Amino acid sequence: EVQLVESGGGLVQPGGSLRLSCAASGFVLVSTRMTWVRQAPGQGLEWVSTIYPGGGGKDYRDSVQGRFIISRDNAKSTLYLQMNNLRPDDTGVYYCQVGSARGQGTQVIVSA
């Protein structure tokens, strides 16, 4: 059974940084496409970034390109999202996703 547990969210000022983690179990990370999605208050889910199996190619939505970095530690079975130069429009609940499975999410609030 796929299990995903996100952590690392919090309140941060604009321009600040956070690193989100997603502890994963029930599958092999290196062989699996993994994605971060987010949901802003009152909005639907929005794709943020994907890391692909094997060589680990990465994709980012335009608004986070150059600010966010997705990575994984296969030995720790953990997916990460390093978020730098955060902006108020990055506010939302962030989820890691494998197929149709998502964790409970971790909240990020970017505010002065």
LOGU-483413 format. One line per field, with one value per residue: residue number from 1; x, y, z of N, C-alpha, C, O in turn. Coordinates in steps of 0.05 Angstrom, whole numbers. Example, Ala and Ser with C-alpha at 12.3 -4.5 7.8 and 13.67 -1.06 7.14 Angstrom:
BEGIN
nr <- c(1:2)
npx <- c(264:257)
npy <- c(-114:-45)
npz <- c(156:142)
capx <- c(246:273)
capy <- c(-90:-21)
capz <- c(156:143)
cpx <- c(264:258)
cpy <- c(-66:1)
cpz <- c(156:157)
opx <- c(285:268)
opy <- c(-66:23)
opz <- c(169:161)
//
This chain:
BEGIN
nr <- c(1:2:3:4:5:6:7:8:9:10:11:12:13:14:15:16:17:18:19:20:21:22:23:24:25:26:27:28:29:30:31:32:33:34:35:36:37:38:39:40:41:42:43:44:45:46:47:48:49:50:51:52:53:54:55:56:57:58:59:60:61:62:63:64:65:66:67:68:69:70:71:72:73:74:75:76:77:78:79:80:81:82:83:84:85:86:87:88:89:90:91:92:93:94:95:96:97:98:99:100:101:102:103:104:105:106:107:108:109:110:111:112)
npx <- c(17:12:39:42:72:73:114:143:122:100:98:124:163:157:205:232:253:234:237:204:185:170:155:158:127:116:129:181:222:259:240:193:148:142:105:95:39:-5:-53:-84:-118:-187:-182:-170:-132:-64:-12:56:110:148:185:220:223:283:334:318:296:267:211:179:128:117:116:146:194:264:262:244:264:261:274:300:314:334:352:330:278:249:219:233:220:252:242:252:260:206:139:78:37:51:28:-8:-35:9:20:48:47:32:14:-54:-53:-47:-15:-31:-19:17:18:34:48:57:74:78)
npy <- c(-24:43:96:163:216:282:337:396:445:514:580:634:690:733:719:684:615:546:476:422:356:289:231:166:103:34:29:33:87:104:81:105:155:217:270:338:373:429:466:525:571:564:547:501:438:444:431:426:406:353:292:244:172:130:162:211:258:325:367:432:477:539:584:571:555:557:574:533:467:401:338:273:224:163:124:140:138:185:243:309:380:436:501:565:637:651:669:707:684:631:608:556:489:436:377:311:266:203:168:162:170:210:247:274:326:389:452:514:580:642:703:771)
npz <- c(0:-18:19:40:72:86:107:138:125:138:167:131:113:55:5:35:53:49:63:40:58:39:65:42:29:11:-42:-92:-95:-136:-181:-193:-215:-185:-155:-137:-115:-105:-66:-66:-21:-29:-81:-136:-142:-162:-205:-188:-191:-219:-212:-249:-261:-254:-285:-264:-287:-287:-280:-278:-258:-293:-259:-214:-231:-227:-175:-142:-123:-138:-109:-91:-41:-46:-11:37:26:13:-13:-34:-32:-45:-31:-51:-46:-34:-49:-37:-69:-69:-27:5:11:8:-27:-36:-90:-117:-171:-162:-109:-51:3:68:66:74:104:74:87:62:81:101)
capx <- c(0:27:34:57:69:87:121:161:109:100:95:150:161:164:234:244:255:225:241:183:192:149:164:142:130:99:139:209:223:275:225:167:144:130:96:84:17:-13:-80:-87:-144:-209:-175:-167:-105:-47:13:79:135:150:211:214:239:309:353:308:289:250:195:168:110:133:118:165:220:286:260:239:280:251:295:293:334:323:358:312:251:238:218:236:216:265:228:268:248:177:121:51:21:59:12:-27:-29:26:17:62:28:41:-11:-77:-49:-35:-14:-49:-11:30:10:54:36:78:61:94)
capy <- c(0:68:115:187:234:307:354:418:470:533:608:645:717:733:718:663:588:523:450:403:328:269:204:148:74:17:28:41:115:108:70:117:184:229:297:356:390:447:477:551:574:568:540:472:428:455:417:443:395:323:279:220:149:126:184:233:283:341:388:451:497:563:604:562:549:574:579:508:444:375:318:250:208:136:108:148:137:211:263:336:404:459:525:589:662:646:692:702:666:603:598:534:462:421:348:295:248:180:159:176:172:235:248:292:353:406:479:535:607:662:728:789)
capz <- c(0:-19:40:36:95:81:130:132:119:160:160:124:100:26:1:52:42:64:50:46:56:36:71:25:34:-5:-69:-95:-105:-160:-203:-192:-219:-161:-161:-117:-123:-83:-67:-53:-8:-47:-109:-141:-142:-182:-208:-182:-201:-222:-216:-264:-252:-266:-285:-248:-300:-271:-292:-259:-270:-299:-237:-193:-245:-218:-146:-128:-132:-129:-107:-75:-28:-48:13:59:15:18:-34:-23:-49:-34:-41:-45:-55:-34:-55:-26:-85:-64:-4:-1:22:-11:-26:-55:-103:-133:-184:-150:-80:-40:32:82:59:94:96:71:86:56:89:118)
cpx <- c(18:19:53:51:86:93:138:148:110:95:122:145:167:195:247:244:243:233:220:194:167:161:145:147:110:107:168:211:236:260:198:167:130:126:89:61:10:-41:-81:-115:-166:-205:-173:-137:-90:-21:36:105:133:179:205:232:266:327:343:305:267:235:183:148:125:137:137:193:241:285:257:257:268:274:285:318:324:328:339:283:236:240:220:227:229:252:242:253:218:162:94:34:30:44:-7:-19:-14:23:37:43:42:16:-34:-75:-36:-33:-34:-43:3:26:33:39:59:65:80:80)
cpy <- c(25:86:139:206:259:321:377:444:489:561:621:672:715:735:696:636:568:498:431:375:311:242:184:119:59:16:36:68:117:98:83:146:195:259:312:372:408:457:503:553:580:560:510:464:438:440:436:432:365:315:252:197:148:149:209:259:298:362:406:469:523:581:596:556:568:580:553:486:419:355:294:237:179:119:115:147:163:229:290:357:427:484:550:614:660:672:686:683:637:591:577:509:446:392:334:274:227:167:175:179:198:232:267:321:368:435:498:562:627:690:745:794)
cpz <- c(0:4:36:59:90:107:120:126:143:149:154:110:71:23:17:38:61:49:59:42:53:41:58:33:16:-34:-69:-109:-132:-184:-208:-199:-195:-166:-136:-129:-100:-88:-52:-41:-29:-76:-111:-139:-166:-182:-203:-195:-201:-225:-228:-254:-265:-263:-270:-262:-285:-288:-270:-274:-273:-275:-215:-205:-235:-188:-130:-140:-120:-129:-91:-63:-28:-23:36:51:20:-7:-21:-43:-34:-47:-32:-56:-56:-37:-42:-42:-85:-40:-12:15:1:-6:-44:-65:-119:-145:-173:-120:-72:-10:43:76:82:84:95:70:83:60:105:145)
opx <- c(36:-5:77:28:111:78:147:162:121:87:141:124:183:208:271:236:242:236:217:212:146:175:121:169:91:93:178:202:226:266:182:184:110:142:79:64:19:-52:-79:-133:-163:-221:-173:-120:-101:-8:36:119:119:195:187:252:272:335:360:310:251:245:178:150:144:158:145:212:237:304:266:263:265:291:264:339:307:312:333:265:213:261:209:226:219:252:244:236:205:170:87:18:19:46:-20:0:-24:25:43:24:62:-1:-34:-93:-16:-49:-52:-59:0:29:51:21:78:48:96:90)
opy <- c(27:91:135:211:258:318:377:464:482:565:618:676:697:750:690:633:572:499:425:370:318:231:184:112:71:2:46:71:130:107:74:161:185:272:301:382:403:456:503:539:599:565:495:481:441:436:459:447:353:328:237:201:161:156:227:280:286:372:398:474:528:593:613:551:593:590:551:487:416:355:295:238:172:103:98:153:164:230:295:352:437:486:556:611:666:693:663:669:620:568:578:509:444:383:345:265:233:157:200:190:206:217:276:339:360:442:498:565:628:698:734:809)
opz <- c(16:9:31:66:90:127:97:122:164:126:170:97:63:37:12:15:85:24:82:25:62:25:61:41:6:-50:-49:-132:-150:-207:-224:-189:-186:-180:-117:-152:-77:-110:-27:-49:-45:-93:-92:-135:-188:-161:-212:-209:-185:-238:-219:-241:-285:-241:-264:-251:-271:-307:-248:-298:-258:-272:-199:-190:-235:-177:-108:-164:-96:-147:-79:-75:-11:-15:53:66:29:-20:1:-67:-14:-71:-8:-74:-77:-28:-38:-32:-98:-34:-32:30:-22:17:-65:-51:-133:-130:-174:-107:-84:3:29:82:105:61:113:54:98:45:121:162)
//
